[in-house]
């Protein structure tokens, strides 16, 4: 039975790899082939409340940053500690910030940060790390850091087509967090050359779907009023992911903001944020879809905050 199961996994992995390769040769092809094969794999996502934005700050800014996030969004924190969270020797302060609008993993390294840590934008909790890595590879991702043990489970870092890094992690004891009030968006910037490949890969891996693909999204969303750009929104059990397809001519801070947080009342949230030491780096603007602003927290973390327009 074990041999049959192994052969089955190998066969599906080969088929997935072949499908992705074929789609890359024919850009006009749809997601159908990859999605159909990937659907035969188990869903490895757990839920968006377990998917964390990774924020690296200097140890001197650590407490101030954590306090500013809680002061802005509310929520709680886990106990702060000092750990080794990389496969090679290192030491970092670490703490989880659990807010109603998204979860943040905060790192304050006391040693130099081993490569490629610090470049991953998010961490996704999976039900089975080995299975997740098999599907990630088969759907076009590279494994930059092979699986390794950490103090509470196992981790790996993968890179999607287009150069987007993500940590996959698994806990020895399954965590239990409250559902989020709103689901944050992972904001990913990719080139037009790799955008279709990225979307195919991530949708197949996540068992998600592209809920919108706007070839003429308003340029004000990337700091270029009067222009348009392509924007793809993806939803899955991992949460929301927005793909910004650009030519890379981005004014600061666009491309630096890794996450967009949805709040019920943007004005109230900004009042709390400013009181907590958060600075506005892009003034408030409106589109048909949202009322938004870009801010910088103590320690340098840049984020978008938005609310849905009132009808």
Order of alpha helices (4+ residues) and beta strands (2+ residues): alpha-alpha-beta-alpha-beta-beta-beta-beta-beta-alpha-beta-beta-beta-beta-alpha-beta-beta-beta-beta-alpha-beta-beta-beta
